[in-house]
Amino acid sequence: MKQKAHAWVALRAFKLIDDLGKAPKLVELLSWYLSDAWEGAWLPDTLIVDMSYGHIFKMDSDPAKIGEKVIGDRFKISYRELDRKLRGKRLCLNYIKDSEELKKPYKSPDEGGQLPQRVIALSHSISDMLKLSDFPLALYARKKTPRAYKKDLSAQNIQSLSLSPNFSARHIALTFFLLSHYICDAHMPLHCDFRDFSSRYSKRRLPTKLHPSIEKKWETCFPDKDVLALHKYSKISIDKAVAKLPRGSLLEIDSNKKYALSTKKRQLSTIKHNEEREMNYVTKVSYAAARKWIDKPYKDVNELIRKDSEEFKEVTNFIFHDAVECVARVWLKAWERFVGR
């Protein structure tokens, strides 16, 4: 996914948490640094540059293609099991309900990527940074005041006066936006399909133009940079910014009940397992979606749309609906680990 898509998902996840009244202090923290969302959610591509391993978790059901003699049945995870593991309404999961691919054992080879580990590492880093944050953030957000702050500070040794003045609120907010990038990438089906990869065992089985052409098409569906790159002179609210879609946009998440995001607080609970497991399950859904949606090696996005333009629109909305909700869920997981819920 490209820069506008990543920025929009991060801002829409922020709006979702705010609209539901969940974690108001997290919303307040992030609201001061929304101007960093445009660049922050794009840093993994521009400065970190870990695309070849950090943004992917590619899978296959053909043992020979991933250098295995056999893929055991322990790697078979059905739709029903994924439905139990993943909380909430997952439109991509419903899309692959009858997937034949999920009836086979499938796995990621060693070179298939580290996206799930990347997500849990960043999420835990956020929680740690919050605990090691500048005063007064360490007090501002926690439900309970740490005992050390209740002491008579003037009576303490000098080295004890600052418990951990290391990470600023801006550092922490920026890491939330970084994290959203990887979660978003987990929802791009071709980030999870080994056909879209060249290895010592298997040559790329999908045309090189297909993946970037899909993302280029998606990029035309989001607001322009001057809307999403917020700054202190912006005269538009977040609500209006994320809704300012160009004419002809495929996205109908906020205008069509079929693709609507959760509107009830109880429906957007945090993830069921830890972040690595969550991403493992999400990428398995994306893998199956890739095999159903891209059922042959289409030359580019135009050929894929000619196959079924309505399906292209539906899958696009499924992907971005799920990405927004998943970003919100994982952000809440990192925050709730800090506030001690």
Salt bridges, closest charged atoms under 4 A:
ASP19 OD2 - LYS15 NZ 2.77
ASP36 OD2 - ARG170 NE 2.76
ASP45 OD1 - HIS55 ND1 3.46
ASP45 OD1 - HIS181 NE2 3.23
ASP50 OD1 - HIS55 NE2 2.57
ASP50 OD2 - ARG118 NE 2.80
ASP60 OD2 - ARG205 NH2 2.66
ASP60 OD2 - ARG291 NH2 3.31
GLU68 OE2 - LYS107 NZ 3.13
ASP73 OD1 - LYS76 NZ 3.96
GLU100 OE2 - LYS103 NZ 2.95
GLU101 OE1 - LYS104 NZ 3.37
GLU101 OE2 - ARG291 NH1 3.60
ASP185 OD1 - HIS6 NE2 3.29
ASP185 OD2 - HIS55 ND1 2.88
ASP185 OD2 - HIS181 NE2 3.23
ASP193 OD2 - ARG195 NH2 2.67
ASP193 OD1 - ARG291 NH2 3.01
ASP196 OD2 - LYS58 NZ 3.74
ASP196 OD1 - ARG204 NH1 2.70
ASP196 OD2 - HIS211 ND1 2.78
GLU215 OE2 - HIS191 NE2 3.61
GLU215 OE2 - HIS211 NE2 3.06
ASP224 OD1 - LYS4 NZ 3.69
ASP239 OD1 - LYS15 NZ 3.08
GLU252 OE2 - LYS313 NZ 2.61
ASP254 OD1 - ARG12 NH2 2.66
GLU275 OE2 - ARG337 NH2 2.56
GLU278 OE2 - ARG90 NH2 2.88
ASP295 OD1 - LYS307 NZ 3.84
GLU311 OE1 - LYS307 NZ 2.99
GLU314 OE2 - LYS258 NZ 2.02
ASP322 OD1 - HIS321 ND1 2.76
GLU325 OE2 - HIS321 NE2 3.48
GLU325 OE1 - ARG329 NH2 3.55
GLU336 OE2 - ARG341 NH1 3.86
